[in-house]
Amino acid sequence: MTKLKNWFIGLWNRLLNKTTIDEQIMETVADAKEKLQSVKEEFADVADELKDVMSAVKGKVTKSKLRSMTKAQLFEAAVKDHNIELDSTLNKTNLINKVYELYNK
C-alpha cells in the first residue's frame, strides 16, 4: 500500500509541477500581450508627434516654395490639402497664385 501511495503522490506532484509551468506560460503570454498593447499605443503617439514635427519642418507655405514645385505638384497639393481641383489650363503663375490663396484664406 505504501508503494502505491507513494506512486500516486509522485504522480500528483508531477501534475502539479506541470500546471505551474502552464500557469507561468499563461502569465508570460498575458504580460507579453499587455506590453504589446502598450507598445502599439506608444507607437501611435510617436506617429502623431512625427506628423506634428513634419508639419513644423514643412513650415508655412510661401510663394517661393510654390514656385519650386511643378504644375503637377501644385494640382496635387490643391486636391490633397483643400479638396479643390483647379483648372488645368492655368499657366504656372496663375496656378501658384490660386494655390497660395487656398493656403492663406
Residue pairs with C-beta under 8 A, 6 or more apart in sequence:
59 65
61 99
61 100
61 103
61 104
63 96
63 100
66 74
66 96
66 99
66 100
67 96
69 77
71 92
71 95
74 86
74 92
74 95
74 96
74 99
75 85
75 86
75 88
75 95
77 99
78 84
78 85
78 86
78 98
78 99
78 102
79 85
81 102
81 103
82 102
84 102
86 95
86 98
86 99
90 98
